[in-house]
Every structure is written in structure tokens, then in C-alpha cells.
Amino acid sequence: VQLQASGGGLVQPGGSLRLSCAASGSIFNINVMGWYRQAPGKQRELVATHTKIGSTNYADSVKGRFTISRDNAKSTVYLQMNRLKPEDTAVYYCNAGVPVSWGTRNYWGQGTLVTVSS
């Protein structure tokens, strides 16, 4: 599975951005797709996830501001980010999880930088 993320950039506080992540390769068995982020000096953290059947999960810090969606036909996951705050500044990574016999195999995209600053 290969993941290609796009959509990052510089935005002012209160603004919006939309991230996209397209999966290719052996995509048939992908269950969960989602977004994680890593700010400078901090550990990578979950932002939002979307299962193949439509269940979503969000970090408390982004609930009500971010929306994750998924187009299974295009094997693409999106993250609509509204009312962005400076603390949302981070490298955002796309993730795809494939169930295997021993658990879940995780695949990662290359990361896209989101900077929220005036």
C-alpha cells in the first residue's frame, strides 16, 4: 500500500485547509484510514480515523473543528480542518491499516506540513 498526501500549507488562525490522501497498491483489504500529526518536539498523535464501514473517531482537541471523510471508490481519505489554531501546526501523516493474522499492518504517507500562523 502506498499513500500520497497533499493539501498542507500556511493558513491564518481561524482559517481552513483540506488534506487529501490517496491510497494505491494492495488497497482491497484496507480497513481503517486516518490522520495523525506530529508537532515539533512532540510525539505523533491521532487526529481522526475512518473505518471502511463509516465509523469515525476524533481526538478531543479537534472535535467540532475537523471532519474526516472517505471515498472508498477512490481509496481516498480527506480531512477538512476548520477554525484552525496555532496549536494545530504539525506535520500531518496519512495512515492506512490492513488487518493481518497477527493484528494490523500500518502504512504511512510521507507527511504534509500544516502551519497555522498570522
N, C-alpha and C positions, 0 to 999 in steps of 0.2 A: 504494500500500500504506500502510495506517495501522496503527500499533502502539500498543496500550494496555497499559501495565504496571501491576501492582499487587502489594501484598504486603509492601512495605517497612515499617520501623518500628524501634522501640528494643528491643534484646534484651540480656540479660546475657551476658558471656563464657561460652562453653560451651553456649549455647542454640542454638535452631534457628529458621529462618524459611523460608518457601516463597514464591518470587516466581512470578508468572504474567505471561504476555504474549500477548495475543490479537491476531492479525492480521486485517485486513479489507480490502476493496477487491479489487484485482487480485492475488489470492493464489495463483493456479494455478501460476505459474512460480517461486514461492519455492523456492530450494534450501536454503541454509543459514539457520538461525535460531540466535541465540545471545545471550549476555550479555557486556557489557563493564562496567567500572566506572571511576570517576574519584574519587580521594580528593583532599581539599583540597591545592592546591599541586602536584599530580602530573598526569601525562598519563593519558589514558584508556588502559586496558589490557584485553586479552582475559581473560575469566573462563572461558567454556566455549562450545562451539559444537556444533550437532547438524545433520547433513545430512538431507536428505529420506529417504535410504535407511538412515539409522540410525548412521552413523559419528559418533563424538563425539571432542572434543578439549578438554583442560583445561589451564589454567595450572598450573605446578608448585606454586604456593602454595596451591591449593585441592584438589589431587588427594587422594582419600581422604576428603574432608570434604563436598564439593559433588557433587551429581548433577544432570545436565541430562536432561530427558526432553521428549518432544514427542508431541502428539496431532495427527496430520495431518488427521484428520476435523474437528477443531475449530480447526485452524490456530493452535494454542496451544503455546507452549513454556514449560516450568517449570524453575525452579532450586531444588532442595532444598538448603538450606545448614545443615549440622550442625557442631557444635563450633566455633561462631563465635568469632573472636578480635577484639580491638580493631582490629587492622590490616585487618580486613575492612570497616571503616567507610568508606563511599563512597556516591556516587550510582550506582546500577546502571541501565544502559541496555540495553534490548532492541534487537536488531538483526536485520534480515532481508536476505538477499542474493538478488538476482534476476539470473541470467545474461543478459547482453545481448551484442550483436555485438562490442563493444569490451572486454568484461570483465565486471565485476559492478557492478550498481547497488545501493547500500546504502541502506536505510531505517532510521530510528531512532525509538524511542519517546521519551516525554517524560522518562524517568528516575524512579526511585523511590529514596528515601533509606533506607539501612540504617545504623543506628548501633548499634555494639556497645560497651556501656559498663556499668559497675556503678554 
